[in-house]
Amino acid sequence: MSHSKTDPPIDPLPPLREVIGRHGLQASRSLGQNFILDLNLTRRIARAAGPLEDYEIYEVGPGPGGLTRALLMEGAAHVTAVERDSRTLPALAEIAAIWLIGFRSWPMMLEDR
């Protein structure tokens, strides 16, 4: 999906709040989760990283993909997401289905110590 630099890309997915509700997700304190729902904020965070076009971004703990969406919308060449919480994988799969390329997700299996 390509976009001109003058026209900001539109998020083709439903609002994150809707995705979270549809999948019955709640941030888990034990996992240190905080879901950022404001697309304007996540896009500002992504832009703060500088030009993303030629970079592979590794995102640890993407949750339902709020920042992931912003990174892709801001032009990241690829986003590799590593997520421990398997509950969020269906939401991440929605992102992969829309963006088609530039996103891979692997559940991170860790033993609790």
N, C-alpha and C positions, 0 to 999 in steps of 0.2 A: 504494500500500500504506500503510495508516494503522495507527498503533499508539498506545495510550494512554501517557501519560507515566509511569504507574506500572509498566507491564510493559515491560521492555526487549525490543525486537524481536529475533527469532531470525534468524540469517543463513540464508536459504533455499538457499544454495549449498554445495557440498562444501568441505571444508577447503582452504585455499589451498595447502598442501603437496601435496595430491592434484591440484589444478588445474595446478600448476607441473610435477609429474611427468608428468601426462597429455599436456601440450604440450611436454615435453622442454626446459623453460626452465632456464637458469642465469643468475644475475646476471653482467653483463659489467663487468669492472673498467674497460675503456676507456670505457664509458658512465657510470661512477660509480654503478652500480646496487647497491642493497642491498634485498632483498625482506624486508619485515617480516611474519613468519608469524603472530605472536601477535595474535589478534583483540582480546583484552583491552587490549593496548598500543595498537593502532590506534584503538580506540574511546576510550581516554583522550586520545589526541592530538586526535581529532575533538571531544570534549567541551571540551577546553582552548580551542578557538576560540570558545566561547560559543554562544548560541542560533543554530541554522542554518536554522530553518524558512523564513524569508523571503529567503534569500540564494542567489545563483548562485555556486557555488564553481568556481574555475578551478584544476585540478590539473595541474601540469606534471610529466611523467615518472611516470605512475601505475604503470608496470610491469604486473604481472599484476592489479593492482587491490586490494591489501590495504587501503590507506587509503581507496580509493574506496568499498569496501563499508561501511567504518565511517562515512564521511561520510553515506552514504545511510541507514544504520541509525539514525544520530543525528538524522535529520530534515532534511538538506539538501534544499532545494526542487529544485535542479538541480545536477548535477556535469558540468562540461565538462572533458574530459580531453584533453590534448595529449601524444601519445606519439611519440617518434622511432623507437623500436625496434618494427618491424612484427611481430617474433616474438610480442609480447605481445597483439596485437590479438584473437586468438581467445579468450583468457582474458577480455579486456574485453568481448567480444561476449556471453559467458555472463552477465555482470553485466547488460548492457543487456537481454537476453532475459528475465531474471527480474524486474528492477525496472521494465521496460517504459517508464516515462517518467523523466525527470530525469537522463538520462545520454546524452551524445553523445561520440563519440571521432573525432578526426581524426589520421591519422598525420602527424607533423611531418617534413617533408622538409628536411633541411639538408645542405649540402655540407660535407664534412670539410675543414678548412683546415690 
